[in-house]
Amino acid sequence: MSQKLTGASVAEHNSKDSCWVIVHGKAYDVTEFLPEHPGGQKIILKYAGKDATEEFDPIHPPDTLDKFLDASKHLGEVDMSTVEQEEKVFDPEEADRQERIKRMPPLAACYNLMDFEAVARQIMKKTAWAYYSSGADDEITMRENHAAFHKIWFRPRILVDVENIDMSTTMLGTPCSIPFYVTATALGKLGNPEGEVVLTRAAHRHNVVQMIPTLASCSFDEIVDAKQGDQVQWLQLYVNKDREITRKIVEHAEKRGCKGLFITVDAPQLGRREKDMRSKFSDAGSDVQSGDGSVDRSQGAARAISSFIDPALSWKDIPWFKSITRMPIILKGVQCVEDVLRAVEAGVDGVVLSNHGGRQLETARSGIEVLAEVMPALRERGWDKRIEVFVDGGVRRATDILKALCLGAKGVGIGRPFLYAMSAYGLDGVDRAMQLLKDEMEMNMRLIGATRIEDLNPSLLDTRALLGGHSGVIPSDTLGLRAYDPLEAPRFNEK
Ligand SMILES: Cc1cc2c(cc1C)[n+](S(=O)(=O)[O-])c1c(=O)[nH]c(=O)nc-1n2C[C@H](O)[C@H](O)[C@H](O)COP(=O)(O)O
């Protein structure tokens, strides 16, 4: 059995010229890798000669080093008892955050999805909150996503026997108990040390589909291994410039039982999420953008972890995707009628009308507004049964889900609320969030006079305000007002 390395021997390699780091009790020589690190050199050099596990975990799936660092650079086990522990410097902000965690409300005090946002804003680490809550630029589209639902009013029907409510439906042929799914959101371990597998477990409890993100903190296989029984998962794909890597990912996902391939088409380059960027710069030393300058310093960590995404992806790639998989192919991030019609002609199986949660093109329209434009165009051509249309962005209530389904969506994706519930309360938080939506759904179906999903149709809505064009008024979303800058938000039970 080879001799374990000591902390002192690793600590000697603490520079650009010779850089060793420890991750999960093993040492790695990352000297040659430094210039290639998507997150820049500085974040690695901060841990040169030291234990980098705590910084490594939220951002990288556990199999990252096995996959991307040549075996010759794997130096072996370290006797961790000989590793000098970093002296913990008192961090007043962290102390304040721990105090707020002690005072956070019990889970039962969360009555709707926005309550989870309010709690998460208070108790999450700043970098995690910044990454999850960030929208692009001035966050106008992010706020419009939520505000747009408030422009749609119901035209409920009365004296309908609504004793028995059935909110089940199918999405891509999969039976599901309620027409929403957990959409792909990256870096789950920023909010919870277990990461995306927490969402997997909650999705199983409620028979809800989970979309597995390319940029998950957990490895793809960890997330698939966490599913139970015939639980359904889809894969969200950022297409790699190296199509062989993409092919392997798609084939592996199909082999592991994924039932849908959602190709993200609204992010040829990740948007400018300034809250995320600021928090990266404000964290002493963890500024992933400085160092060798090969990573664009001005775009925050999101850009850094996504340098592999291929901006050359185009319609000409669709036949290739159809040739490498039998999974249904859905384009995620479609934002106008013309592209939906082109998607039908290209023979894909569905689209997600989405602007990436307002994290991409600022002043892109909300998914629900695009949906209201798309469905009549599809019906006019008799194409509304040729593809399944999903929508995401700003869904916070079951009434939002009902409005999307009345307009013709097959289902809706929900992102941030489940991240916030997971970050604040773990599995029980996500479980409660899903149950709250189910309870709201049952009540509101009764109140609009619908007993089954098939009953939901455009006549139950008044969309004049939605289609009346943009009044130029930038939505100020009172419910989420405090969500956009934790520094201004009142703290829990402030004395
Ligand atoms: C909140 C969030 C969303 C992300 C997301 C990460 C976070 C933290 N990430 S991102 O890092 O690249 O931006 C992804 C992603 O990996 N891939 C993707 O297709 N959509 C990504 N999205 C968009 C997501 O799939 C939905 O379109 C969006 O979250 C829906 O809006 P709500 O959050 O308001 O529900």
The ligand as an SDF file (V2000), in Angstrom:
LIG
                    3D

 35 37  0  0  0  0  0  0  0  0999 V2000
  -32.8550   30.0090  -11.6500 C   0  0  0  0  0  0  0  0  0  0  0  0
  -31.9280   29.3450  -12.6240 C   0  0  0  0  0  0  0  0  0  0  0  0
  -32.3940   29.0630  -13.9060 C   0  0  0  0  0  0  0  0  0  0  0  0
  -31.5530   28.4240  -14.8290 C   0  0  0  0  0  0  0  0  0  0  0  0
  -30.2240   28.0830  -14.4430 C   0  0  0  0  0  0  0  0  0  0  0  0
  -29.7530   28.3520  -13.1630 C   0  0  0  0  0  0  0  0  0  0  0  0
  -30.6140   28.9920  -12.2490 C   0  0  0  0  0  0  0  0  0  0  0  0
  -30.0970   29.2780  -10.8770 C   0  0  0  0  0  0  0  0  0  0  0  0
  -29.3910   27.5370  -15.4150 N   0  0  0  0  0  0  0  0  0  0  0  0
  -28.0420   28.4450  -15.7400 S   0  0  0  0  0  0  0  0  0  0  0  0
  -27.1800   28.4190  -14.5920 O   0  0  0  0  0  0  0  0  0  0  0  0
  -27.3990   27.9530  -16.9150 O   0  0  0  0  0  0  0  0  0  0  0  0
  -28.5780   29.7900  -16.0120 O   0  0  0  0  0  0  0  0  0  0  0  0
  -29.9530   26.8360  -16.4240 C   0  0  0  0  0  0  0  0  0  0  0  0
  -29.2560   25.8040  -17.1400 C   0  0  0  0  0  0  0  0  0  0  0  0
  -28.2000   25.3290  -16.7080 O   0  0  0  0  0  0  0  0  0  0  0  0
  -29.8280   25.3420  -18.2910 N   0  0  0  0  0  0  0  0  0  0  0  0
  -31.0630   25.7890  -18.7450 C   0  0  0  0  0  0  0  0  0  0  0  0
  -31.5460   25.3490  -19.7900 O   0  0  0  0  0  0  0  0  0  0  0  0
  -31.7790   26.7050  -18.0310 N   0  0  0  0  0  0  0  0  0  0  0  0
  -31.2650   27.2040  -16.8750 C   0  0  0  0  0  0  0  0  0  0  0  0
  -32.0140   28.0410  -16.0920 N   0  0  0  0  0  0  0  0  0  0  0  0
  -33.3810   28.4650  -16.5620 C   0  0  0  0  0  0  0  0  0  0  0  0
  -34.4560   27.5060  -16.0360 C   0  0  0  0  0  0  0  0  0  0  0  0
  -34.4070   26.2580  -16.7080 O   0  0  0  0  0  0  0  0  0  0  0  0
  -35.8540   28.0900  -16.2690 C   0  0  0  0  0  0  0  0  0  0  0  0
  -35.9670   28.5180  -17.6060 O   0  0  0  0  0  0  0  0  0  0  0  0
  -36.1400   29.2520  -15.3140 C   0  0  0  0  0  0  0  0  0  0  0  0
  -35.5930   28.9890  -14.0480 O   0  0  0  0  0  0  0  0  0  0  0  0
  -37.6460   29.4350  -15.1690 C   0  0  0  0  0  0  0  0  0  0  0  0
  -37.8960   30.5790  -14.4070 O   0  0  0  0  0  0  0  0  0  0  0  0
  -38.1930   30.5470  -12.8190 P   0  0  0  0  0  0  0  0  0  0  0  0
  -36.8810   30.3710  -12.1640 O   0  0  0  0  0  0  0  0  0  0  0  0
  -38.8130   31.8880  -12.5940 O   0  0  0  0  0  0  0  0  0  0  0  0
  -39.1510   29.4100  -12.5500 O   0  0  0  0  0  0  0  0  0  0  0  0
  1  2  1  0
  2  3  1  0
  2  7  2  0
  3  4  2  0
  4  5  1  0
  4 22  1  0
  5  6  2  0
  5  9  1  0
  6  7  1  0
  7  8  1  0
  9 10  1  0
  9 14  2  0
 10 11  2  0
 10 12  2  0
 10 13  1  0
 14 15  1  0
 14 21  1  0
 15 16  2  0
 15 17  1  0
 17 18  1  0
 18 19  2  0
 18 20  1  0
 20 21  2  0
 21 22  1  0
 22 23  1  0
 23 24  1  0
 24 25  1  0
 24 26  1  0
 26 27  1  0
 26 28  1  0
 28 29  1  0
 28 30  1  0
 30 31  1  0
 31 32  1  0
 32 33  2  0
 32 34  1  0
 32 35  1  0
M  CHG  2   9   1  13  -1
M  END
$$$$
